[in-house]
Amino acid sequence: MAVVVITGSNSGFGREAALEFARNGDTVVATMRNTDKAESLREAARKEDLNISVLGLDVTDPESFAQFGAKVVAKFGSVDVLINNAGILRPGALEDLDEAKLRLVMETNFFGPMLLTRAVLPQMRKQGSGHIIMVSSLSGIAGLPGDVAYTASKFALEGATEALRHEVDRWGIHLSLIQAGMYSTQIFPSRDDEVLPDDYPADSPYRILVETKLRGIYESLQGAFDPADVARLMVRIAASDGSQLRWPADAVAETVLKKVFAQDDAGRDAFLRDVSETQWWSNGQDAPTGRESV
């Protein structure tokens, strides 16, 4: 069976993917920056008698990637599937995000996956096979206000993945993107009344926009999809022939994907303002209808 390396495996998609691939009989290398957070995964694996190896890997430390890849190959013999799942979210309008925050999101969500991919490609070329799955987002095809950093990282990831698949297909290496709707993962930190980060500028002219957007997200999390569904999709993708690039993870994602790619700019703008409920902002209103300014 395949040797599957998964980043960000302490929770969410990564944790569920580690369990699902192990159930499939694959050799799983579950990675995370802090292996002290692996107890939930380890306990679940013990209950089902699943063989999952946990290794430390910081996706913002590319100097460690070559050594990590060599370690995996030395121990398991190959890297057949790489799932670039680790990611972070930093909400905010562009004017409110300092350079350090922008760069951290790009380092984690774009440079990490791409440089880790680059580190394993020589082994995959040597094998003459491999499948790299990038966990993207609907934010990778549709830019929404208050989501500049995350959107930029996912757009970059999608473009690079689409280009890279044509560079490496001659060696039997496949690349796929997963676009997911709203799932119950820890990318959104638990909050009570305050949805904005503590250091968000109190006098920001965009504050009401970002706060309203985040409140809507937290409300929608009550009906969020199960990350285990994405894990099962990953197993399907890894077994596919690689001819499909974008894989919508749910009905919502499939609908958005079809609409976004089928419209002109005006139609796209109207659709995105509708789904994000931000037409009030573009209209110059102080707050959405039915809400008071804060």
C-alpha positions, -999 to +999 in steps of 0.1 A: +000+000+000+010+037-002+032+057+021+011+088+029+026+119+045+001+144+059+008+179+074-012+195+101-024+162+115-032+172+151-068+182+142-094+188+115-088+174+080-053+162+088-063+141+119-092+126+101-071+119+070-045+101+090-071+078+104-089+072+071-057+063+052-046+040+080-080+023+078-074+019+041-042-001+049-018+026+040+014+035+059+006+069+074+032+095+085+012+122+104+031+154+109+026+184+131+047+213+144+041+202+181+039+165+186+026+171+221-007+178+204-009+143+189-025+126+218-060+127+203-048+111+171-027+085+190-057+076+212-080+072+182-054+050+165-050+029+196-087+023+198-088+010+162-054-006+163-042+016+134-005+020+125+002+057+124+037+073+128+038+108+142+067+130+132+074+167+140+074+190+111+071+228+110+059+239+076+074+273+081+109+258+084+119+248+049+155+241+058+142+210+076+123+196+046+151+177+028+162+160+060+126+151+068+120+136+033+152+116+036+141+103+070+107+092+056+123+074+027+149+057+048+123+044+072+094+036+049+110+033+014+090+059-005+067+089-004+037+080-025+012+105-014+018+140+001-011+158+016-004+195+022-031+203+047-015+225+074-028+261+072-037+292+092-062+320+089-056+356+098-088+377+091-086+414+083-087+441+057-054+448+040-048+481+057-052+465+091-027+437+085+009+444+091+036+429+069+045+402+095+010+388+096+007+388+058+040+370+055+032+344+082+000+334+063+019+331+030+048+312+046+023+287+062-003+283+034+018+288+003+056+286+007+053+256+032+033+234+008+052+243-023+087+239-007+078+207+009+065+195-024+097+205-041+116+185-014+097+153-022+096+156-060+131+141-066+120+109-048+087+108-067+105+112-100+128+084-090+098+062-083+080+073-114+049+079-094+033+100-067+002+121-059+003+155-042-030+167-027-032+204-018-059+214+006-072+247-008-104+264-001-133+282-018-112+313-009-087+300-035-112+307-063-133+335-049-118+366-031-140+380-004-135+412+017-119+408+051-101+377+039-071+392+020-042+372+035-059+338+034-073+344+000-040+355-014-023+324+000-049+300-015-050+318-049-012+314-051-014+278-041-040+270-067-020+288-095+012+271-086-004+237-084-020+241-118+013+250-133+033+223-115+010+195-126+021+201-162+058+201-152+058+167-135+031+147-153+056+131-175+070+112-145+036+099-135+032+125-107-003+138-101-015+170-084-050+177-071-067+205-053-095+202-027-120+230-024-141+228+007-171+247+020-176+253+057-162+226+079-158+222+117-121+225+121-098+244+144-087+269+118-113+292+134-103+297+171-130+293+197-145+326+207-175+338+227-186+374+221-154+388+206-148+375+171-119+398+161-083+392+172-073+410+204-049+432+185-073+443+157-072+481+153-100+496+173-103+526+150-102+507+118-126+520+091-130+483+081-138+470+116-176+467+111-170+448+078-146+423+092-165+418+124-198+413+106-181+388+082-166+368+111-199+367+131-216+353+100-189+326+098-192+316+135-229+314+132-226+292+101-202+269+119-232+255+138-242+237+106-206+230+094-198+198+075-178+169+091-140+169+083-142+131+081-160+136+047-130+154+033-107+127+047-127+101+027-125+122-004-087+124+000-085+086-001-106+086-033-084+113-049-052+094-040-066+064-058-077+084-089-058+086-122-049+123-116-069+137-145-091+159-124-074+189-109-101+205-087-122+184-064-152+202-046-156+186-012-193+191-009-225+204-026-219+240-016-183+239-030-195+223-062-222+250-067-197+278-060-171+263-083-196+261-112-210+296-107-176+313-103-161+298-134-192+304-155-197+342-151-182+374-164-167+398-139-199+417-132-218+385-126-190+371-105-189+403-083-227+402-078-226+365-069-197+370-044-213+400-027-245+380-024-230+349-009-208+369+015-236+393+023-214+424+017-234+443-008-242+468+019-204+475+022-200+481-015-231+504-014-214+526+012-237+518+041-225+521+076-238+487+086-257+458+071-295+461+070-309+453+104-276+459+123-263+489+141-228+503+136-203+492+163 
